[in-house]
Amino acid sequence: MTSRPHWLADSQVRPLLERFGSPLYVYHEPTLRQRLRELVGLVGHGPFHASISVKANGNPHLLSIAREEGLRGDAMSPGEILLLERAGFTAKDIFFIPNNVSESELRFAHDRGILTSLDSIDQLRTWAEAFPGSRVALRVNPLVGDGHHEKVVTAGERAKFGIVPSELDQARSILAESGITLVGLNQHIGSGFLEPSRYLAAASTLLSIAESFPQLEFVDFGGGFGIPYREHESRLDLGLLGRSLDTMLRDWMRKNNRSIEVGIEPGRYWCAECGALLGTVFAVKPRGEGAIAGTDLGFNVLQRPAMYDAYHRIDLVAVQDVDRPTVPVTWAGNICESGDILGADRQGSLPRPGDLVRVRDAGAYGWAMSSSYNARPRAAEVLVGADGEPLLIRHRETWEDLMRGVA
Ligand SMILES: Cc1ncc(COP(=O)(O)O)c(C=O)c1O
């Protein structure tokens, strides 16, 4: 099967690796801006805002492009708040959505004037004791979950996130007793859907809950928007999703005779497709009908395949123009774990040592989840602008970086 063309041509891979080293994360600004604009235009009815979830990619250069395009940011930790601030976001554009954090982390956001969402009765109690009379949001678990793998379903009976509907009365009493105003309800049901029916069902549940909170200023339906990692997958129909949300909101506003602001907070969608991971083949072993291609793309660099069997298209960028048989290729990394497999049994040309590799759609949960496991410094990141010029936006870690913090 011929692959869809990629924004990074095969001929550009080698010069980038020669200049910046291997492995390397590369991002494409035009693709990034296109996805951000699609999100900003999702909902047409009533007040609407789109936020980016920093957890998917926290490079401040990319975050500041998102800010320029008019998006806000949501953060899960003080560190993510600092990344947003570094990119120029101010308190009014940051939404803090932590899970199971200390009072001091809550205070970190409170003292900066950042709106915070509490996701359990216990965290709400902690907040209420510390900051009576303040304004908060609550994260609801609508008991409808979705996602590309069980490990990324974030709502439902057994999910660790959110306040379930049967706990809302308790939340209401705590809010009333401490004079706290509830200004928002948010949720996030899971990650990676390409068909929006469960997202829409959960949005409708959240809107029904919102009916009983008259002071509410906004509802945030969360992220989860999938992208077509596999060649045959179709894109999520954002037009359909947006129109369905518009209709739902129009009906809600008519019925309740009031307006309400709506937010979304995708992580994967804003940055997955603008990112590619480049690497190098160092050893090829014939095995069975095919081969194991050994690369520098271990799960320290891209964790998703090892963590939840995530699929990324892997393109061989052959440096020598020789005839190669088509065989099943298993792509492995250089980490000392047998699970260090980037993709198994992919039918393709037989790689040779010295060949290069392009992993597609690696911009979300790529560098952000990478680690220095096996004492390997983390990769560099480069941003390619509309003019095709690469800009180094994160230095490769050094061995000295690995020693930082050793007491
Ligand atoms: C609260 C919240 N919002 C947004 C996201 C972003 O998810 P996604 O990358 O699937 O859009 C997550 C991911 O876990 C989340 O927990």
The ligand as an SDF file (V2000), in Angstrom:
LIG
                    3D

 16 16  0  0  0  0  0  0  0  0999 V2000
   -9.0330   16.5060   31.8950 C   0  0  0  0  0  0  0  0  0  0  0  0
   -8.4210   16.1850   30.5920 C   0  0  0  0  0  0  0  0  0  0  0  0
   -8.6020   17.0240   29.5700 N   0  0  0  0  0  0  0  0  0  0  0  0
   -8.0570   16.8030   28.3570 C   0  0  0  0  0  0  0  0  0  0  0  0
   -7.2940   15.6880   28.1170 C   0  0  0  0  0  0  0  0  0  0  0  0
   -6.7120   15.5080   26.7470 C   0  0  0  0  0  0  0  0  0  0  0  0
   -7.0580   14.3000   26.1960 O   0  0  0  0  0  0  0  0  0  0  0  0
   -6.8750   13.9980   24.6510 P   0  0  0  0  0  0  0  0  0  0  0  0
   -5.4380   14.0220   24.3590 O   0  0  0  0  0  0  0  0  0  0  0  0
   -7.4590   12.6500   24.4760 O   0  0  0  0  0  0  0  0  0  0  0  0
   -7.6320   15.0230   23.8710 O   0  0  0  0  0  0  0  0  0  0  0  0
   -7.1070   14.7570   29.1530 C   0  0  0  0  0  0  0  0  0  0  0  0
   -6.3200   13.5390   28.9150 C   0  0  0  0  0  0  0  0  0  0  0  0
   -6.1900   12.6630   29.7240 O   0  0  0  0  0  0  0  0  0  0  0  0
   -7.6810   15.0200   30.4340 C   0  0  0  0  0  0  0  0  0  0  0  0
   -7.5170   14.1790   31.4580 O   0  0  0  0  0  0  0  0  0  0  0  0
  1  2  1  0
  2  3  1  0
  2 15  2  0
  3  4  2  0
  4  5  1  0
  5  6  1  0
  5 12  2  0
  6  7  1  0
  7  8  1  0
  8  9  2  0
  8 10  1  0
  8 11  1  0
 12 13  1  0
 12 15  1  0
 13 14  2  0
 15 16  1  0
M  END
$$$$
